[in-house]
Amino acid sequence: MGLVFSLIIVLLFGGCRQKKELARKEPVYSKSYYVVHRGENLETILKKFILNKLTYEILDCLKNGGFSFRRCIPGDSITIFKKDGKFSKLVYTHSIKDVYYVFKNSDEIFIAMKYPYIDTIPGFIRGEITATLYDAMLAKGETPNLVFRYADAFAWEIDFVTETRKGDSFYLYFNKTFCDSQFLDYDNLIFLRYKGKIGDYYGIYYKDPEGREDYYNLKGQSLRKSLLKAPLRYSYISSYFTERRYHPILKIWRPHHGLDYVAPRGAPVSSIGDGIITFAGWKGGYGKLVEIRHKNSFRTRYGHLSRFARGIRKGKRVKMGQLIGYVGSTGLSTGPHLHFELRKNGRPINPLRVKIPRAPSVCKKYRKNFFQYRDSLLTLIKNLSEEELVSTGR
């Protein structure tokens, strides 16, 4: 009887001990998520979550796996997984295409990289302007990035702020890139057309056998010119170039040698061409002003800015399309707008009437190849347009 009682006690306590051991063996998982900020590097970030020795082992593993530490930039994300307080896995996401995994298995650390499925699909849209180009393209289900790239291609030919009209039409044939079935970005804009009261404009992306690439019109002339037509996007002109305008603040009639673009405070302002900044500061009625000297004796002025972009100062070189400041209402101004001037040999000229020289055309020895490519594209666009008209019942 005593032996049986002792056996029961042993079984009871043994069962309890086994349950406790099972409870203790249940692992505890944790996850830490971090976004890289300006001025940080991967080493300093990892040391916040992992012991120094292990940090260096992980960094060595990443280096051996081809990880570029220069690509550790603000906005990248790092996820660290731990099991029972000990490191088990790291996921570094640079983009949807570039994801690195670092695993720790016993005493070994190894790296793997996501192998994404990249697919490129052609797209075609044809539409009509009812309000703005921006609204019309977004109504087709595309993103603002496509609108901006389309506008940039025609930036030397068309000022989409002042020259678009209701009823104008646009055509666009392009490639869309997907990563694991998720939309990534637009690849090449292969064919562009804008037809309206301003004219009928074509743009064809062409890369010659020597690697030179550009957008060209039907004649093989580059769409690019030495200066852009406008320093900002999607605003409107409230005052034009004139020798006699009534000043709303001074209450007098005097010349207005520029264009006033009305835009929200803080809207980005870009240089219309490559050049050197000759002035950046406060200049009387202009308020905060940037003046840039360009080639061929051109100068541009950007007035009433709220503030300058980082690094903008006298003597600095700037590129076409580079951010130089933000729309404001400094100086003699009744509201947020950009006062824009264009000068040639020191004399003010009307930006809407000036003729700017073009960039180089298609190389002579490749013109036949370009024209063959152009004709094939025109045939393709004609067929796509007819198919769309049939599908929409028009």
Secondary structure, DSSP 8 states (H G I E B T S, - for coil): -HHHHHHHHHHHHHHHHHHHHHHHHS--EEEEEEE--TT--HHHHHTTTS-HHHHHHHHHHHHHTT--GGG--TT-EEEEEEETTEEEEEEEESSSS-EEEEEEETTEEEEEE----EEEEEEEEEEE-SS-HHHHHHTTT--HHHHHHHHHHTTTT--TTTS--TT-EEEEEEEEEEETTEEEEEEEEEEEEEEETTEEEEEEEEE-TTS-EEEE-TTS-BS-BSS-S-SSSS-EEEE--EEEEE-TTT-SEEEE-SEEEE--TT-EEE-SSSEEEEEEEE-GGG-EEEEEE-STTEEEEEEEEEEE-TT--TT-EE-TT-EEEEEB--SS-SSSEEEEEEEETTEEE-TTT----B---S-GGGHHHHHHHHHHHHHHHHHHHHHHHHHHT-
